[in-house]
Amino acid sequence: RLPTDGFLLLALLLYAPVGLCLLVLRLFIGVHVFLVSCALPDSLLRRFIVRVMCTVLGLFVRQNDPRLRDVNVRVYIANHVTQFDHNVINLLTSCNTPMLNGAPGFICWSRGFMELGVTGSRAELVESLKAYSSHGGNPPLLLFPEEAATNGRAGLLRFSSWPFRIVDVVQPVALQVQRPLITVSVADSSWVTELLWTIFVPFTVYQVRWMPSVPRRAEELSEDFALRVQELLAVELGGVSTRLTAADRAEHMKRLRHTSPLPFVPGGYPGPEEVRLTAMAQRVKEVLPHVPLEVIRIDLAQTSCVDTTIANLLEGRVPFFPESEEPEANLPTPSPSLAAAAPDAQGSVAEPLSKSATKQFAKSPVERHLSLQERKRALYDYARR
């Protein structure tokens, strides 16, 4: 979230005392904004008053042309940037957004979500939203098919098809958010954290652009309809339409959390963990000389087992580009501390395995296959001893 540029980081540090004062002051003002929004009924007057009060909180909302908003449309489709996108669009027009993730209750209601009482599958949710949209007196629906917040600068996540099964005409809404000093959207950040950062920074500008309504084509599937609207929104935002889903994003964040970095050695002196990791990397390198040492170290940092890393490399679970140079040219000379940490381990493994290990990466596929089989047999023979 924090800037990497030195000048921006210095500006943030200088602004921090002012930001903390604004944070405390805006917390009290925010309570009044919440009470006013709860006390007044949904109307043009309420939206105007709350919008003016939100400017004191540093939230500025702009729209390109209110006349472009189609009053007959029952579903708005928008890209998802922050945790408060539905609140911002609600300052411009009356709309409801169902709560997809999270338990219903006071928190759901206070954040401005609509409770449907549906906790089952997406099919049940679609049927409930169809029944809601069939009543003309209900406000339109505001849906986010990405199902996860992104900054939207690089591209849009793949749209889910269930919002496009409700009605046959939708209106896309392009959202762009700008704020100084810090990043707009951070993955896996809670809505409370986002709220505190929002009232900490000097201001946050929401730009809302209403796009023309998009009807469903004859015999067009919901998946194709969703893809077409996604392409239109991506062009409007100046990004690309990706095929990555919210599940892919969640899986990527899970892998980042579980990937342990290599141990940091202060002062340039290797610690016990670094010595042990380097010793194991040397042992794997003796068996598989064509595998880059950095790839071996990264996998060993996760497995902490020589045999598991060798099996991962042999069976293709760890991708790498083979080294064409002689392995002796790439291997660093082990330090005295490394030799003292594992004096017998390297010799015991290198002696039975280096005899069958090819000293140079073969050029033909047949030779590489034979070399691979030899290393496998050597590994299994050593494991049976």
Secondary structure, DSSP 8 states (H G I E B T S, - for coil): ----SHHHHHHHHHHHHHHHHHHHHHHHHHHHHHHHHHHS-SSHHHHHHHHHHHHHTTEEEEES-GGGS-TT-SEEEE---STTHHHHHHTTS--B-B--SS--SHHHHHTT-B-----S-HHHHHHHHHHHHHSTTS--EEE-TT-S---SSSEE----SGGGGS-SEEEEEEEEEE-SSS-S--TT--HHHHHHHHHHSS-EEEEEEE---EE--TT--HHHHHHHHHHHHHHHHT-EE----HHHHHHHHHHHHH-------GGG---HHHHHHHHHHHHHHHH-TTS-HHHHHHHHHHH--HHHHHHHHHTTSS------S-HHHHS----HHHHHHSHHHHHHHHHHHHTTS-SS--SSHHHHHHHHHHHHHHHHHHHH-
